């Protein structure tokens, strides 16, 4: 089974994803909470991404959420696209808020204990 590296431009994160898994399932393996998954069948449009480099294969997606022209330009639903090379992607649409949010520290790391 061939595994490829997928780089998320918005966050600087990289994850491995094999050619038989969707980009979304690979992204979920980052262990981050709050990545919206929606229907996982290409019908809801929640997991829209823009592939900026690399190649992929795709299963059928709802044309309500991704037109043929958008798909030809690399815009796909992550639940329906599988990597066919190392790739880079940008998160767009409804998923951007969850994937790209900044995780704030509790302040405990910066506390010195002095008063």
C-alpha positions in Angstrom: 0.0 0.0 0.0 1.4 3.3 -1.0 1.4 6.2 1.5 1.7 9.8 0.6 2.4 13.0 2.6 -0.3 15.6 2.7 0.6 19.1 3.7 -2.1 21.4 5.1 -1.0 24.9 4.0 -3.2 26.7 6.5 -1.7 25.1 9.6 1.7 23.8 8.4 0.8 20.3 9.4 1.7 17.2 7.5 0.0 13.8 7.7 0.4 10.5 5.9 -2.4 9.1 3.9 -2.5 5.9 1.9 -4.0 5.8 -1.6 -7.1 3.9 -0.5 -8.1 6.3 2.3 -9.8 9.6 1.9 -8.0 12.9 2.6 -10.6 13.5 5.3 -9.9 10.2 7.1 -6.1 10.9 7.0 -6.8 14.4 8.4 -8.8 13.0 11.3 -5.8 10.8 12.2 -4.0 14.1 13.3 -6.1 13.6 16.4 -7.6 17.1 16.4 -11.1 17.5 17.8 -13.7 19.4 15.9 -12.9 18.5 12.3 -16.4 18.4 10.9 -17.1 15.2 9.0 -20.7 15.6 7.8 -22.1 12.7 5.8 -18.8 11.2 4.5 -20.4 10.5 1.2 -19.8 13.7 -0.8 -23.3 15.1 -0.3 -23.0 17.7 2.4 -20.0 19.8 1.3 -18.6 20.4 4.8 -15.1 19.0 4.0 -14.2 21.1 1.0 -10.5 21.6 0.3 -8.4 23.1 -2.5 -5.6 20.9 -3.7 -2.7 23.2 -4.6 -0.2 20.6 -5.7 -0.2 16.9 -6.3 -2.5 14.4 -7.9 -5.6 12.6 -6.5 -8.4 10.3 -7.5 -12.0 11.1 -6.6 -15.2 9.4 -6.1 -18.6 10.9 -7.0 -19.3 14.3 -5.3 -22.4 16.4 -5.1 -22.3 18.9 -7.9 -24.3 21.2 -5.6 -21.1 21.6 -3.6 -18.3 21.1 -6.1 -18.9 21.9 -9.8 -17.0 20.1 -12.6 -15.1 23.3 -13.2 -14.1 23.6 -9.5 -13.0 19.9 -9.4 -10.9 20.4 -12.5 -9.2 23.2 -10.7 -8.4 21.0 -7.6 -11.4 21.9 -5.4 -12.7 18.6 -3.9 -14.5 17.2 -1.0 -11.9 15.6 1.3 -14.2 12.7 2.1 -14.3 11.7 -1.6 -10.7 12.3 -2.7 -7.7 10.0 -2.2 -4.0 11.0 -2.7 -2.1 9.6 -5.8 1.1 11.5 -4.9 2.4 13.7 -2.2 0.2 16.8 -2.1 -0.5 20.2 -0.6 -4.0 21.4 0.2 -5.8 24.5 1.6 -8.9 24.2 3.7 -11.9 26.1 2.3 -15.6 26.5 3.3 -17.2 25.3 6.5 -14.2 23.2 7.7 -11.8 26.1 7.7 -12.9 27.4 11.1 -12.3 24.1 12.8 -9.1 23.0 11.1 -7.4 26.4 11.2 -8.3 27.6 14.7 -5.5 28.5 17.0 -5.3 26.4 20.1 -4.7 28.7 23.1 -2.7 27.7 26.1 -4.2 27.8 29.6 -1.5 30.1 30.8 0.0 27.4 33.2 3.0 27.1 31.0 3.9 30.8 31.4 3.2 31.1 35.1 6.3 31.6 37.2 4.8 31.3 40.6 6.0 34.8 41.6 3.6 37.3 43.2 
